[in-house]
Amino acid sequence: MLKTAPELLQELADRIRVRRVALGWPQQEAAQRSGVAYRTWRRLETQGKASIEDLIKAALALRCEEALIALFAEPAAASLDDLLKRQVLAHSGMTVRARAKANPRRCKGSTR
């Protein structure tokens, strides 16, 4: 089932609160450990609203950084040729920017 942005924000806020409580930290301690202002932490837990930087800080403090990395995983290969190209690029040590230049269909503003 698809969720709306407000539903996802609230679910994320609830998960942050549950994770913090499971670690036995009051909000003040979680804010301090993460380097996020206390008011921002409260808003993060109640409304799910904060900057991406503050969300990352919260995830690090709550030991959830791996989940953030998995958020925007590379899409599955559309074909065997696409998969082979990705493997060659990955093994050649090309940077993300160089990969984008090598495959302009995936660049920002493309129609795909």
C-alpha positions in Angstrom: 0.0 0.0 0.0 1.3 3.4 -0.9 1.6 5.9 1.9 1.4 9.7 1.7 4.3 12.0 2.7 2.6 12.9 6.0 2.0 9.3 6.8 5.7 8.4 6.1 6.9 11.4 8.2 4.8 10.2 11.2 5.9 6.6 10.8 9.5 7.7 10.7 9.0 10.0 13.8 7.5 7.1 15.7 10.3 4.7 14.7 12.9 7.2 15.9 11.1 7.6 19.2 10.8 3.8 19.7 14.4 3.3 18.8 15.5 6.0 21.3 13.3 4.6 24.1 14.6 1.0 23.4 18.2 2.4 23.9 17.0 3.9 27.3 17.8 7.5 26.3 15.7 10.5 27.2 15.3 13.0 24.4 17.9 15.3 25.8 20.5 12.6 25.8 19.7 11.5 22.3 19.9 15.1 21.1 23.3 15.5 22.8 24.7 12.2 21.5 23.7 13.1 18.0 24.8 16.7 18.0 21.2 17.8 17.1 19.6 20.7 19.0 17.1 19.4 21.6 14.2 21.3 20.0 15.1 19.8 16.6 15.2 16.3 18.1 11.7 16.8 19.6 10.4 18.0 16.3 12.0 15.0 14.6 10.2 12.6 17.0 6.9 14.3 16.9 6.5 15.5 13.3 9.3 13.7 11.5 10.6 17.0 10.3 14.3 18.0 10.3 17.1 18.6 7.8 18.7 15.6 6.0 21.8 16.4 7.9 20.0 16.2 11.3 18.3 12.9 10.2 21.7 11.5 9.4 23.1 12.6 12.8 20.1 11.0 14.4 20.6 7.7 12.5 24.3 7.6 13.4 23.4 8.1 17.1 20.7 5.5 17.0 23.0 3.1 15.1 20.8 3.0 12.0 23.2 4.4 9.3 23.2 1.3 7.2 19.4 1.8 6.6 20.1 5.3 5.2 22.7 3.9 2.8 20.1 1.4 1.5 17.5 4.1 0.9 18.4 5.0 -2.6 20.0 1.8 -3.9 20.9 1.6 -7.6 18.0 0.2 -9.6 18.1 -3.3 -10.9 19.8 -3.8 -14.2 17.4 -3.7 -17.1 19.4 -6.2 -19.2 22.4 -8.4 -19.0 24.3 -5.8 -21.0 23.5 -3.2 -18.5 24.6 -5.5 -15.7 27.9 -6.2 -17.4 28.5 -2.4 -18.0 27.9 -1.8 -14.3 30.3 -4.5 -13.3 33.0 -3.1 -15.6 32.5 0.4 -14.2 32.5 -0.8 -10.6 35.8 -2.7 -11.1 37.5 0.1 -12.9 37.1 2.4 -9.9 35.3 5.1 -11.7 33.6 7.7 -9.6 29.9 8.3 -9.5 30.3 11.4 -11.6 32.3 9.5 -14.2 29.7 6.8 -14.2 27.0 9.4 -14.9 29.0 10.7 -17.8 29.5 7.2 -19.1 25.7 6.5 -19.0 24.0 9.9 -19.7 20.5 8.3 -19.8 20.7 8.1 -16.0 21.7 11.8 -15.5 19.4 14.3 -14.0 16.9 15.7 -16.4 16.9 12.6 -18.6 13.6 11.1 -19.8 14.2 7.7 -18.2 
